[in-house]
Amino acid sequence: MGATHFLTRKLAGVSAEMSLNVLAYNLKRVMKIIGTTSLMKAITVQKLVFLPI
C-alpha cells in the first residue's frame, strides 16, 4: 500500500493511521474498478437510505 512506517507512536494512533491507509487504498481500488461516477451514485443512494432528511 506504500506506507513503510507510521507517523504515530502508540497503538491507538497506529491503529487509526493504518485504518485510514486501508480506507484510502480500498477507495482508490473501487474508483479504478467501477469509476468515480458510479461510486458517487452508490454513496448518494446509501446516504438517502440511512440518513433520511
Stockholm file with secondary structure:
# STOCKHOLM 1.0

chainA/1-53         MGATHFLTRKLAGVSAEMSLNVLAYNLKRVMKIIGTTSLMKAITVQKLVFLPI
#=GR chainA/1-53 SS CCCCSCSCCSHHHHHHHHHHHHHHHHHHHHHHHHCHHHHHHHHHHHHHHHSCC
#=GC SS_cons        CCCCSCSCCSHHHHHHHHHHHHHHHHHHHHHHHHCHHHHHHHHHHHHHHHSCC
//
